[in-house]
Amino acid sequence: MLRLIFLVTLFSFCIIGNCQIQKKVLEFDSNKPLEFSTILAWSGSKIIEGTYTGENGVFILKNTIRLDSLQVSNIGYDDLIISKQDFIDNDIFYLKRSVQNLQEIFISTKPAIDVGYIDERNNGRKIGIGLSSNMGVYIENSQEEHLAIRSINFKIQKVSQPMILRVKLYSVDTLQNRIYPDKILNNHDYLVKVDEQSKGLITVVMNEDLEFPYEGVFVIIEGLKFAGEPIRYKESLVEFQAFKTRENLYFYKTTHSSKYWLDYNRWAIKDYKDSFNREIPEKWLSVPLIGIIVN
């Protein structure tokens, strides 16, 4: 792994006893600001604060007293872990792009195939996400042949406030005979702006060659702040159409407070049973209408 270097311009100021540190993240080759980089402040094994870089690459941390290390990540770049001392001592760092392995370009003349749950009946169900939350859906590969992912589809029910959605593909990890999102597969950053007029089918076209893994794939949608818009709501800024099912296909994680994925339906079934000693109502178990196009 290449040693990554970030350019960070440091300004410190304290407001009512809380010290805020402002920094900027730039790309090494172009000196361009890296918007929507994920910033995680760690104290031991716990995330104590998280944020994103803004349009000009700037981010602000408010809780740096207990900081042991800082993690900075962006799609197409290797993660950088900065020690507390380096965080204090260095004012300027540069971020270099990851070296990607060249892949054979896969051109197929086969007809496109819809895979996943985009055509499931909605029945008025919905699942919402807010800022820095990740919604993941597992899509099984039952095709048993060499296929490439061409696009990702999902259906929006309602947008309460303009947002940027980051759409990602993750490989599948198996833990104790369960499936969980593992590592990001795409090298390009796919950002989709949605607003109050956005409703219905949204298609994100892949501009890179991504093979559909035999073990399946996770489609992850992350909620990012829309630059220039003040946040009026904390949760469910974007609601997605969903369908009723008890299957363990829907996963959830917050970017800035958790490093673990929650298998939502499995958790909901167990938690309801433990709390009320009866089965959870079927209407509370849903999976977002998300699919992929392969050929």
Secondary structure, DSSP 8 states (H G I E B T S, - for coil): ------B---EEEEETTEEEEEEE-BBTTT--B-TT-EEEEEETTEEEEEEE--TTSEEEES--TT--EEEEE-TTS--EEEEHHHHHH-S---B--------------S--EEEESTTS--TTEEEEE-TTEEEEEEE---S-S--EEEEEEEEEEEESS-EEEEEEEEEEEEETTEEEEEEE--SS-EEEEE-TT--EEEEEEEEEEEE--TT-EEEEEEEEE-TT-----SS-SEEEEEEE--SS-EEEEETTT-SS-EEHHHHHHHHHHHHHSS---GGG-EEE-EEEEE-
